[in-house]
Amino acid sequence: MTTDQKIALVTGATSGIGRATAEQLAARGHHVVVSGRDAERGDAVVQGIREAGGSADFVAADLRDEAGARELAARATELGGGRVDVLVNSAGIFPFGPTAETTEQGFDDVVGINVKAPYFLVAALAPAMAERGEGAVVNVTTMVAEFGAAGMGIYGASKAALVLLTKSWAAEFGPSGVRVNAVSPGPTRTEGTAAMGEALDQLAAAGPAGRPGTAAEVAEAIVFLATDAASFVHGAVLPVDGGRIAV
Ligand SMILES: NC(=O)c1ccc[n+]([C@@H]2O[C@H](COP(=O)([O-])OP(=O)(O)OC[C@H]3O[C@@H](n4cnc5c(N)ncnc54)[C@H](OP(=O)(O)O)[C@@H]3O)[C@@H](O)[C@H]2O)c1
């Protein structure tokens, strides 16, 4: 790590969209703190980044409550030499199913990982960004936060909360130089959606692109919002969904 390098913490970086984001930010010169629960996958991501000439560290974290979020924030800040400049909240779970079959534990898991953890990561990291007068947060939401979809109610609702938090944080931290934005992906091929098979294609068929996206395509938009190319963009929710919510 060099002293002028930006430090980026990417949650959910052991897989899919988070991993592609970590790789792209590292390729753009950021030192990336790769986070997830699975150390084997995390170490492989870090190794890949280093082999490509970038710099990264892995920090294991189970993100479902305030303690997990604050511990990760503290560890990332330590590894970043006292700061984190960019936070990407990509860790998330998306269990689909009928409302009547949702357990209380399942409900709490979705809300804990998709809402509470990003909330307390921002609470832990954004004030220091604001003090330095610069920083960027990118939240990963979903197209089903924008419209009703059967069996995706609690997932969509958790991400709708993150959409509103994105705008609230833009209002709270933006005047201090911290930009907070979101990317709203449509169906995207990742390890997390692999089990959906053709159902993912069917979901994607309704949009103008007519196909699922790739993790790299979504990561491009996250990197845009996380870097100075988006210096006048605050509180935006950028759909990267093949046009699905537009038509
Ligand atoms: N793929 C899509 O079609 C799609 C569409 C719209 C929105 N999204 C959103 O995009 C984000 C990434 O999706 P993806 O498809 O890339 O997912 P993925 O391949 O399933 O990866 C999920 C990531 O979240 C991490 N994670 C899960 N539970 C965790 C926990 N308790 N603590 C810490 N980390 C945890 C996983 O790490 P470990 O397994 O190492 O813990 C993994 O790195 C999610 O927020 C998702 O809701 C995805």
The ligand as an SDF file (V2000), in Angstrom:
LIG
                    3D

 48 52  0  0  0  0  0  0  0  0999 V2000
  -27.1370  -11.3800   -8.7230 N   0  0  0  0  0  0  0  0  0  0  0  0
  -28.2490  -10.7120   -8.9410 C   0  0  0  0  0  0  0  0  0  0  0  0
  -29.0590  -11.0520   -9.8410 O   0  0  0  0  0  0  0  0  0  0  0  0
  -28.5790   -9.4890   -8.1310 C   0  0  0  0  0  0  0  0  0  0  0  0
  -29.6190   -8.6700   -8.5660 C   0  0  0  0  0  0  0  0  0  0  0  0
  -29.9390   -7.5490   -7.8240 C   0  0  0  0  0  0  0  0  0  0  0  0
  -29.2280   -7.2400   -6.6770 C   0  0  0  0  0  0  0  0  0  0  0  0
  -28.2280   -8.0680   -6.2730 N   0  0  0  0  0  0  0  0  0  0  0  0
  -27.5220   -7.7070   -5.0370 C   0  0  0  0  0  0  0  0  0  0  0  0
  -26.1520   -7.6420   -5.3130 O   0  0  0  0  0  0  0  0  0  0  0  0
  -25.3930   -8.0310   -4.1750 C   0  0  0  0  0  0  0  0  0  0  0  0
  -24.4060   -9.1110   -4.5710 C   0  0  0  0  0  0  0  0  0  0  0  0
  -25.1190  -10.1860   -5.1630 O   0  0  0  0  0  0  0  0  0  0  0  0
  -24.3570  -11.4280   -5.8100 P   0  0  0  0  0  0  0  0  0  0  0  0
  -25.2840  -12.0400   -6.7710 O   0  0  0  0  0  0  0  0  0  0  0  0
  -23.0000  -11.0040   -6.2110 O   0  0  0  0  0  0  0  0  0  0  0  0
  -24.3110  -12.3800   -4.5140 O   0  0  0  0  0  0  0  0  0  0  0  0
  -23.4540  -13.6790   -4.1640 P   0  0  0  0  0  0  0  0  0  0  0  0
  -22.7100  -14.1860   -5.3400 O   0  0  0  0  0  0  0  0  0  0  0  0
  -24.4190  -14.5980   -3.4760 O   0  0  0  0  0  0  0  0  0  0  0  0
  -22.4500  -13.0930   -3.0970 O   0  0  0  0  0  0  0  0  0  0  0  0
  -22.9460  -12.6230   -1.8730 C   0  0  0  0  0  0  0  0  0  0  0  0
  -21.8060  -12.0710   -1.0740 C   0  0  0  0  0  0  0  0  0  0  0  0
  -22.3420  -11.6240    0.2010 O   0  0  0  0  0  0  0  0  0  0  0  0
  -21.5550  -12.2030    1.2370 C   0  0  0  0  0  0  0  0  0  0  0  0
  -22.3720  -12.4970    2.4040 N   0  0  0  0  0  0  0  0  0  0  0  0
  -23.5350  -13.1960    2.4570 C   0  0  0  0  0  0  0  0  0  0  0  0
  -23.9570  -13.2940    3.7390 N   0  0  0  0  0  0  0  0  0  0  0  0
  -23.0360  -12.6610    4.4940 C   0  0  0  0  0  0  0  0  0  0  0  0
  -22.9050  -12.4150    5.8970 C   0  0  0  0  0  0  0  0  0  0  0  0
  -23.7810  -12.8840    6.7960 N   0  0  0  0  0  0  0  0  0  0  0  0
  -21.8320  -11.7140    6.3230 N   0  0  0  0  0  0  0  0  0  0  0  0
  -20.9180  -11.2350    5.4490 C   0  0  0  0  0  0  0  0  0  0  0  0
  -20.9830  -11.4310    4.1160 N   0  0  0  0  0  0  0  0  0  0  0  0
  -22.0310  -12.1380    3.6590 C   0  0  0  0  0  0  0  0  0  0  0  0
  -20.9930  -13.4960    0.6370 C   0  0  0  0  0  0  0  0  0  0  0  0
  -19.7600  -13.8020    1.2490 O   0  0  0  0  0  0  0  0  0  0  0  0
  -19.4330  -15.1740    2.0220 P   0  0  0  0  0  0  0  0  0  0  0  0
  -20.2230  -16.2590    1.3860 O   0  0  0  0  0  0  0  0  0  0  0  0
  -17.9590  -15.2920    1.9170 O   0  0  0  0  0  0  0  0  0  0  0  0
  -19.8910  -14.8540    3.3920 O   0  0  0  0  0  0  0  0  0  0  0  0
  -20.7340  -13.0910   -0.8050 C   0  0  0  0  0  0  0  0  0  0  0  0
  -19.4770  -12.4850   -0.9380 O   0  0  0  0  0  0  0  0  0  0  0  0
  -26.4040   -8.4690   -3.1150 C   0  0  0  0  0  0  0  0  0  0  0  0
  -26.6000   -7.4270   -2.2070 O   0  0  0  0  0  0  0  0  0  0  0  0
  -27.6560   -8.7340   -3.9250 C   0  0  0  0  0  0  0  0  0  0  0  0
  -28.8320   -8.5420   -3.1750 O   0  0  0  0  0  0  0  0  0  0  0  0
  -27.8830   -9.1940   -6.9680 C   0  0  0  0  0  0  0  0  0  0  0  0
  1  2  1  0
  2  3  2  0
  2  4  1  0
  4  5  1  0
  4 48  2  0
  5  6  2  0
  6  7  1  0
  7  8  2  0
  8  9  1  0
  8 48  1  0
  9 10  1  0
  9 46  1  0
 10 11  1  0
 11 12  1  0
 11 44  1  0
 12 13  1  0
 13 14  1  0
 14 15  2  0
 14 16  1  0
 14 17  1  0
 17 18  1  0
 18 19  2  0
 18 20  1  0
 18 21  1  0
 21 22  1  0
 22 23  1  0
 23 24  1  0
 23 42  1  0
 24 25  1  0
 25 26  1  0
 25 36  1  0
 26 27  1  0
 26 35  1  0
 27 28  2  0
 28 29  1  0
 29 30  1  0
 29 35  2  0
 30 31  1  0
 30 32  2  0
 32 33  1  0
 33 34  2  0
 34 35  1  0
 36 37  1  0
 36 42  1  0
 37 38  1  0
 38 39  2  0
 38 40  1  0
 38 41  1  0
 42 43  1  0
 44 45  1  0
 44 46  1  0
 46 47  1  0
M  CHG  2   8   1  16  -1
M  END
$$$$
